[in-house]
Amino acid sequence: MRILRVAAVAAGGLLLMSQLVPAAQAHGVPSYQWKATPTGSTAQFRGLAAVSKDVAWVGGSEGTVLRTVDGGRHWQNVSPPGAEALQFRDVEAFDAKRAVALSIGTGEDSRVYRTADGGKTWTETFRNPDANAFYDCFAFNDDRHGLALSDPVDGKFRIAATADGGTSWKVQSNEGMPAALPGEFAFAASGTCLVAGHGRSAWFATGGGDRPRVFRTFDGGRHWKVSDSPMASGPAAGIFSLAFRGPLFGVAVGGDFEKPTEAVKAASVTSDGGRTWKLVPADKAPKGYRSGSHFVPWSPATVIAVGPSGSDVSFDGGRSWKQFYDGSFDSVECGGHGSQAGCWASGAKGAVARLVR
């Protein structure tokens, strides 16, 4: 299963450089389009951190980390030295200078690197010593407190926590973690299998078992509760991405990555903080498997989802979706406030794009 999760990639649909891909538009409904930015890289970027409309970071295959500070007109290669064999599947950035990158894999391939000078220098702050652990994603509540998620070890998902911005990490006790299902794991697809909210809240999503589930914590990862989801599950199916707007309203997207163009129970929504989930009907769901999702900063009910067969937008908090692009992206993230807010997407063959309204 870990081979599937590491190798699972959607191909095709690459944006041409400087191409503006038109969005479908209805009367009175905002129009969205992706504006591609030339990265000069061929890496697959599943790790993505959007700071603002001007500043973004991406992490990907062959140990590649890039940064832009001018809206994607130029990208700097700021990859950590000696990391060429690693796959960076998640990046969390606090500003143009400070960022943390997670590489995934079994045992020591799961690592965390931190920079405080825009990627000029990096410090390795965590290296997983357990051959049975496999870290998939991480998330931060603020610029100090964050959690990293590993697949089950000894029958329970594992959490590592930081309280100093990723400078140091401590594996948490699993006493407050519910038992994992047989075959259950998380997907290292876009860095959004784990998301963090206000205070010390966080959620993570799973697949692989006989049903997907969403775990939630409100005390910084010490104690977790879990709820079943009505979405698809199986060896290649489950929830790949979570997005929350505040403590109550959330969206889950996923499906079956071996059926990228089919909406196989691919989305659900919650209005009670993840305690219960309602399946989005197939005729209103994203038009295929989706690996990433994020709420936009400028509208309380607008959320974007991306995957190998297209990008979709929902204007009603995930209850119905409309496709606006039929090409491939793996990840989407938004950041910033007011006039500085922006959304970005990333994917295969060095593709990175900025959302244009």
C-alpha positions in Angstrom: 0.0 0.0 0.0 2.8 2.4 0.7 4.2 1.8 -2.8 0.7 2.8 -4.2 0.7 5.9 -2.1 4.2 7.0 -3.0 3.7 6.3 -6.7 0.1 7.3 -7.1 0.2 10.2 -9.5 -2.1 11.5 -12.1 -0.6 12.2 -15.4 -1.5 14.6 -18.3 -3.3 17.9 -18.5 -0.1 20.0 -18.1 -0.6 23.7 -18.4 1.6 25.4 -21.0 3.8 28.2 -19.7 2.0 31.6 -19.6 -1.2 30.0 -20.7 -4.4 31.3 -19.3 -7.0 28.5 -19.0 -10.5 29.8 -19.3 -13.1 28.9 -16.7 -16.8 28.2 -17.2 -19.0 31.1 -16.1 -22.6 31.3 -15.3 -24.7 34.5 -14.8 -23.9 36.1 -11.5 -21.3 33.5 -10.6 -17.6 34.4 -10.4 -15.3 33.1 -13.1 -12.0 31.3 -12.2 -9.0 30.4 -14.2 -5.5 29.1 -13.6 -2.6 31.2 -14.8 0.5 29.0 -15.3 3.9 30.2 -14.0 7.2 28.9 -15.4 9.1 27.0 -12.8 11.9 25.6 -15.0 11.5 22.3 -13.2 10.3 18.8 -14.1 9.6 17.7 -10.6 6.2 16.7 -9.4 5.0 19.2 -6.8 2.6 17.7 -4.3 3.9 19.9 -1.4 2.5 23.5 -1.6 2.4 26.5 0.7 0.6 29.7 -0.3 1.6 32.7 1.8 -0.1 35.3 -0.4 -0.7 36.2 -4.0 3.0 37.0 -4.3 4.7 34.4 -2.1 4.4 30.7 -2.4 6.6 27.6 -1.8 6.4 24.2 -3.5 8.1 20.9 -2.6 8.3 17.8 -4.8 10.3 14.9 -6.1 14.1 14.6 -6.2 14.3 16.7 -3.1 13.1 19.9 -4.9 11.9 23.0 -3.1 11.1 26.2 -5.0 10.1 29.7 -3.8 8.5 32.7 -5.5 8.2 36.2 -4.0 6.8 37.9 -7.1 3.6 36.1 -7.9 5.3 33.3 -9.9 7.1 35.4 -12.4 10.4 34.0 -11.1 11.0 30.8 -9.1 14.1 30.2 -7.0 15.5 26.7 -6.5 16.0 26.6 -2.7 16.3 22.8 -2.3 18.0 21.5 0.8 21.4 20.2 -0.1 21.9 16.4 -0.1 18.1 15.8 -0.3 18.0 14.6 -3.9 16.7 11.1 -3.0 13.8 12.5 -1.0 10.2 13.3 -1.9 8.9 16.5 -0.3 5.1 15.9 -0.1 4.2 18.8 2.2 5.5 22.3 2.8 4.2 24.8 5.4 5.4 28.4 5.1 4.9 31.2 7.6 6.2 34.0 5.3 8.8 34.6 2.6 11.6 33.6 4.8 10.4 30.8 7.2 9.2 27.4 5.9 9.2 23.8 6.9 9.3 20.9 4.5 8.3 17.2 5.1 9.7 14.3 3.1 7.7 11.1 3.1 8.7 7.4 3.2 9.4 4.5 5.4 11.8 4.9 8.3 14.5 7.6 7.8 13.0 8.8 4.6 10.4 10.6 6.7 12.2 13.9 7.6 11.5 17.5 8.4 13.7 20.4 7.2 13.4 24.0 8.4 14.6 27.3 6.9 14.5 30.8 8.4 16.3 32.7 5.6 14.3 32.0 2.5 15.9 28.6 1.7 19.5 29.8 1.7 20.2 27.3 4.5 18.2 24.4 5.9 18.3 22.5 9.2 17.1 18.9 9.5 14.9 19.0 12.6 13.4 15.5 12.5 14.4 12.1 11.1 12.0 9.3 11.8 13.9 6.5 13.6 11.1 3.9 13.4 11.2 1.6 10.4 7.4 0.9 10.8 6.4 4.6 10.7 5.6 6.5 7.5 4.8 10.2 7.8 2.3 11.5 5.2 1.6 15.2 6.0 1.8 17.9 8.6 -0.1 21.1 9.5 0.4 24.1 11.8 -2.2 26.0 13.9 0.1 29.0 14.0 3.8 29.8 13.5 4.8 27.7 16.5 2.4 24.8 17.0 2.1 22.0 14.5 1.4 18.2 14.1 2.8 15.6 11.8 0.9 12.4 10.9 2.3 8.9 10.4 0.4 5.8 9.3 -0.4 3.3 12.0 2.4 1.9 14.2 1.3 -1.0 16.5 -2.3 -0.5 15.5 -2.6 3.3 15.9 -1.9 6.4 13.9 1.2 8.2 15.2 1.5 12.0 15.8 4.6 14.0 16.2 4.2 17.6 17.6 6.2 20.8 17.6 5.8 23.9 19.8 8.7 26.0 18.3 7.8 26.3 14.7 9.3 23.0 13.6 12.7 23.5 15.2 12.1 20.4 17.3 9.6 17.5 17.3 8.3 15.0 19.8 6.4 11.8 19.1 3.2 11.9 21.2 1.7 9.2 23.3 -0.9 7.1 21.5 -3.1 6.6 24.5 -5.6 9.1 23.3 -5.6 7.8 19.7 -8.4 5.4 18.6 -7.3 2.1 17.1 -6.8 1.9 13.4 -8.9 -0.3 11.1 -7.3 -3.2 9.3 -5.6 -1.8 6.2 -6.3 1.9 7.2 -3.8 4.6 6.3 -3.5 8.2 5.1 -2.7 9.4 1.6 0.5 11.5 1.0 -1.1 13.1 -2.0 -1.2 16.8 -1.4 -0.2 17.6 2.1 -3.9 18.0 3.2 -4.6 14.6 4.7 -4.0 16.6 8.0 -5.3 20.1 8.5 -5.1 22.4 11.5 -7.6 25.0 12.7 -7.9 27.7 15.3 -6.5 27.1 18.8 -5.3 23.5 19.1 -7.8 21.9 16.7 -6.8 19.5 13.9 -8.4 16.9 11.7 -6.9 14.0 9.6 -8.5 11.7 7.1 -8.0 8.1 6.0 -8.7 5.4 3.5 -7.6 1.9 2.7 -9.9 0.1 5.1 -13.5 -0.9 4.8 -14.6 2.7 5.3 -12.8 6.1 5.3 -12.7 8.0 8.6 -12.0 11.5 9.9 -10.1 11.9 13.2 -10.4 15.2 15.2 -8.6 16.7 18.1 -9.1 20.0 20.1 -6.2 19.7 22.5 -3.2 19.7 20.2 -3.2 16.0 19.4 -3.2 14.5 22.8 -6.7 13.1 22.5 -8.6 12.2 19.3 -12.2 11.2 18.4 -13.1 9.5 15.1 -16.1 9.5 12.8 -17.0 7.3 9.8 -17.4 8.8 6.4 -19.9 7.8 3.7 -17.2 8.3 1.0 -15.5 5.5 -1.0 -12.8 3.4 0.6 -10.5 0.6 -0.5 -6.9 -0.2 -1.5 -6.7 2.9 -3.7 -9.7 4.9 -2.3 -10.6 7.1 0.6 -10.4 10.7 1.7 -7.4 12.4 0.2 -7.9 16.0 1.4 -9.7 18.0 4.0 -10.5 21.7 4.1 -12.2 23.5 7.0 -13.7 27.0 7.3 -13.7 27.6 11.1 -14.4 25.0 13.7 -17.6 23.6 12.2 -17.7 23.6 8.4 -15.5 21.3 6.5 -15.2 19.5 3.2 -13.6 16.2 2.4 -12.6 15.1 -1.2 -11.1 12.0 -2.6 -12.4 9.0 -4.4 -10.4 6.2 -6.1 -7.1 7.3 -7.7 -7.2 4.3 -10.0 -10.4 5.7 -11.4 -9.4 9.4 -11.8 -12.3 10.4 -14.1 -15.0 8.8 -12.0 -16.7 10.6 -9.1 -16.7 7.5 -6.9 -18.3 8.9 -3.7 -15.7 11.6 -4.1 -16.9 14.4 -1.7 -18.7 15.0 1.6 -19.4 17.9 4.0 -19.7 18.5 7.7 -21.4 21.3 9.7 -20.6 20.0 13.2 -16.8 20.0 13.2 -16.4 16.5 11.7 -18.7 14.6 14.0 -21.0 13.7 11.1 -20.5 13.8 7.3 -23.0 14.0 4.5 -22.1 12.5 1.1 -22.3 14.9 -1.9 -24.5 13.2 -4.6 -22.6 12.1 -7.7 -24.4 14.7 -10.0 -23.2 17.5 -7.7 -19.8 16.1 -6.8 -16.4 16.9 -8.4 -16.1 15.3 -11.8 -13.6 12.6 -10.7 -11.0 11.7 -8.0 -9.7 14.8 -6.3 -6.4 15.0 -4.2 -6.4 18.5 -2.9 -8.9 21.2 -1.6 -8.9 24.6 0.1 -11.3 27.3 1.0 -10.5 30.7 -0.7 -9.8 33.6 1.6 -12.2 36.1 0.0 -15.5 34.1 0.3 -16.7 32.2 3.3 -18.4 29.4 1.3 -16.1 29.0 -1.8 -13.8 26.1 -2.0 -11.5 24.8 -4.7 -10.7 21.1 -5.4 -8.1 19.7 -7.8 -7.1 16.4 -9.2 -5.7 14.6 -12.2 -8.9 15.1 -14.3 -9.7 18.7 -13.4 -10.3 21.5 -11.0 -13.7 22.3 -9.5 -15.2 25.1 -7.5 -18.0 25.1 -5.0 -19.8 28.3 -4.0 -21.9 26.6 -1.3 -19.4 25.1 1.1 -18.9 21.9 -0.9 -22.5 20.9 -1.3 -22.3 21.2 -5.1 -19.4 21.6 -7.5 -18.7 22.9 -11.0 -15.6 22.0 -13.0 -13.7 25.0 -14.4 -10.5 23.2 -15.7 -10.0 19.8 -17.2 -6.2 19.5 -16.7 -4.1 17.9 -13.9 -3.0 19.3 -10.6 -2.3 17.5 -7.3 -2.4 20.3 -4.7 -4.2 23.6 -4.1 -3.7 26.1 -1.3 -4.7 29.7 -0.5 -3.1 32.2 1.8 -3.0 35.9 2.7 -5.7 38.5 3.5 -7.5 41.2 1.7 -5.8 42.5 -1.4 -2.8 40.2 -0.7 -4.9 37.0 -0.7 -4.1 34.4 -3.4 -4.6 30.7 -4.3 -2.1 28.4 -6.0 -2.1 24.9 -7.5 0.8 22.5 -8.3 1.4 19.2 -9.9 3.4 17.1 -12.3 6.2 18.1 -14.6 6.9 21.3 -12.7 3.4 22.7 -13.1 2.5 25.6 -10.8 -0.3 28.0 -11.4 -2.0 31.0 -9.7 -5.8 31.4 -9.5 -7.2 34.4 -11.3 -10.6 35.8 -10.7 
